[in-house]
């Protein structure tokens, strides 16, 4: 499917079920939520390990992130909304950057260095934020969710969720390693590609990049609000 359709499926489509979870959160069963969260994070982590298509990687990443969104719905529904919002912003940034550069495979990202180095750095920053690596914005919801689980006497679940997040971070780091530290065979002998005028607009990408990577210092304010 086109990148624009995949972006809608992985972002807009999650708003309705999450809103439903938020509304019925007082009547949810914690055991069922724990089971769904573990299945989602483990399936999303293992499924994305051997993928070469960026759309498949982001699809499995979406499954894993829904596990983090579901696990906290009963304890703190506001964190469910926060986690979804940060995920949507980060995913929008990544999809808009991939769409602008017409990149669908990991191999294409490795060749993106020659076309636009800033766009490559945006892709890498966004991937690390999706993986929840500090000090990026994606670390904030994972940190707050783990803290809430420990406060509510669920340290075992917090450990399992933290370990499952390593699977996602691993295949994000694999993409960055393959794209930046290795070079695929290519018939192009030139170091830089010829620059063509870009017909697609990129007005929102800088703003979304800042939001998806630099909001961690605002965590105390967000804690007060939630």
N, C-alpha and C positions, 0 to 999 in steps of 0.2 A: 504494500500500500504506500501511497505518497507520504512524505514526512509530515505534511500538514494534517492529514487524516490521523496518523499515529499520534500527533501532538494532542488532538482533540480526544482521542480514545484514552490517553494516559493522564489527562488533566481534567477536562470538563466533565467527563463521564463519572468521575469519582465524587463530584460535589453532592449529587442527590443521595447516594447511599450513605455518605458521611453525615449529611444533614439528618437523615433518618436515624442513624446511630446516636447522634447527639440528642435528638428529641426523646428517644426511648432509653437513654442511658441508665436511668434509675432502676429499670426493670431488667437489665441485662444480667446474664449468668457469668460469673467470673471464670468458672472452669471452662465453659465453652469458648470464652474470649481467649483464654490461655492456649487452648488447643488450636484455635484458628490462627493465633499469632505465631506459634511455633511452626505450624505447617507452612504458613505464608513465608516467613523469614528463611526457613531451611530450603523450601522449594525454590524460592526466588534466588537464593544464594547459589545452590548447586546447579540450577538450570542455566545460569548465565556464565558458567565457568568456561565452556568450550565454544562460545558463540563468536562469530566473526562479523555478523551484521549488527550495526549499531541499533537498529530498531528492535532486534531480538534482545540485545543486552538491556535496553531501556524497558522492554516489556517485562523481563524477569526482575529488573530493579523495581519496577512498579509493584509487582507482587510482594516483594520483600518489604517495601515501604508501607504497604497496607497493613502488614503485620504490626508494625510500630504504631500505626494509627489506631488499630483495633484494640491493642492490649491495654491502652490507657483510657478507653471510653467510659468505663465504669468508675474508675478512681478519680479522674480529673478530665471531664469532657472538653474543657477549654484547651487542654493540651492536644486533644484530638484535632481541633480546628487549627491550632498553631502548626502542628506537624503537617497537616494537609496543605496549608497555605505556603509554607516554606518549600515543600516538595513541588507544588505546582509552579512556583516562581522559578525554582532551579531547573525543573524540566522544561519550562517554556524557554529559558535562556539557552539551554543546550539544543533544543529542537530548532529554535530560530537561527542559531549559529550554524548548525548542520545544514539547514535549508538554504541559508545564504551562500554557503560554500558548496552546495550540492554534494554533500558527503554522506554516504550510506554505509561504508565499510571501514574497518580499522585500517586497511591498506590505504584508503583514501586520506585518512587523517595523517598518515606518515608522509604523504605527498603534499599535505596542506602547508607544511613549513615553507615550501618554495613559493607558495601563492600569497599567504598572509600569515605572518608570524603572530600578530596580535590575536587573530581569530583562533589560532592553535592554542595559545595561552588561555584564552577564554574557555575553550573546550576542556582543557586540563583542570583549570580551577573549578569549573562546574562539576566535573566528574569527582574530584576530591571532596567537594561540598556534599554531593549526593552520598558519598561514602561515609560522611560524618567525621571527617578528619579535622581536628582543631588546628588553627583557630578560625575555621570557616563557619559560615552560617549554618550549614547542615549539621554541625556538631551540637547546636543548641537544643533542638527537640529531643535528640537521643539522650543528651545529658539530663534534661529535665524529666524525661520519662523514666530513666533508670533511677533517678533520685526519688521520684514518687513511688516506684515499686519497692525500693528499700525502706522508705518511710512507712509503707503499708505492709511491712513484714513479708515481702516477697523477694528476698535476696537471691534465691535459687533461680527464679524467673529472670531477674535482672542479669545474672551471670550468663544464662542461656541466650538471652537477647543480645548481650554484648558480644558473645562469641559468634553468634550468627551474623552479626554485622561485619565481622572480619571476612566472611566469604564475599560479601559485596565489595568491600574495600580491596580485596585481592584481585577481582577481575577488573575493577577500575584501574588499579595500579598496573595490571598486565597490559591494558590498553595503552596507558601512558608510556610504559616501558617499550612496547613494540613500536609505538608511534614516534618516540623521540630518541631512543638509544639504539634502535636497529633500523636498517634501511632495506626495504623490499627491492628486489631486482627491478630495474627500470631501464628502458631504452633511451631515456632522455639523458644526454650528456651535459646539458647546461645546468648550472647551479641554481639559477632562478628562472621561473617561467616568465613569459612576456605578460605584461600587465594589461588587462582589458578593463574597460569602464564597467563598473558594477551597475546592473540594471535593477537589482533588488534593494529595497530600503533596509537600513539597519538602525533606525532611530531609537528603538526600544532596547537594543542589546546592551549598550553601556550601562543604562540605568538598572536593568535586570541583573547584570553581572555584579554591580556594586551591592544590590540587595541580597543576592544569593551567595555572596562571599565575605561580606564585611559587617554583618549585623551582630556578631557574637558579643561585642562590648555592650550592646544594649540589653543583654540578658536580664540584669537586675530590674530594669523598667518593665520588661515583659513579665517577669515573675510577679511583680506587684499587680500588673493588669490581670493576670490569670488567677 
